[in-house]
């Protein structure tokens, strides 16, 4: 029952900008929670929105499993930068 923007086409910022407009928010007031670094995190960062990367809830296809495996080196590198 929560309002949302579907088919945001991340990492392009069009969907994120539509969400900001719809809810009358500035990027610095928002966060995008997602499980993919190359779509969710990259899209949020490009739009100036705080990004929160979470573990995947369900890798139900081989494509999603493969994508998450390919993202691991980038996730580990980002964690090392924060330390």
N, C-alpha and C positions, 0 to 999 in steps of 0.2 A: 503493500500500500504506500510505498514511498515514491514520490515523484523522481524521475530520473531522465537522463538523456541516453537513448539507445543508439547504437550504430554510430558512435562518435568518431570512428575512423582514426584512432590514435596511431601513430604519434602526431598526426596533423592537428593543429590547434583549433580547427573549426568547431568541433563538438565541444571542446572545453570552453571556448569563447561563447558558444550558444548557452551552455550551462551557466556561465557567469552572468550573462545578460538576463536569462530567464529568472534567476534568483537574486538579481541586483546585488552582486558581490564583486569585490575587487580580487585579483589573483592572490594577493598577500593575506586575504581573509579565509582562504580555502586550502583544502588538501585533497589529493586524489589518492585513493588506496587501490593498489593493484598487485597482481602477481607476476607481471611480465616487465622486465627491465627495458626492452626495446620498444614497447608500446606505451604501457602505463607510465612508467617512470620518465622515459624520454619525453612523452607528450606533456606531462605535468611540468617538467623542468623548462621545456621550450615555451610554455604558456605562462611561466612565472608563478606556477602553483606549487605548493609544498607537496612532495611525493612521499608516500609511505609504501614500501615494498613488503609484501607478506608472502608466506609460502602458498603454493598453489593448493586450492581446495580439492580439485579433482582433475587429474590429468587423464581424461577419458579417451583421448585419441593418441596415436603414436606421434602425430605431429606436435601436439602440446608437450608430450614427454621429451621429445627431441629438442624443442625450443628451450625448455627449462634446463636441459643439460648443457646446451650451448651458452646459456646465460651465466652459468656458474662461475667461470673465470672472471667475468666482469663484476659479479656480485662480491667475490672474494677480494678483488682489487679495490673496490670501493670501500669495503670494510677496513682494509689495511690503511687506506688514506685517512679514515676518520680517527684512527688510534693515535 
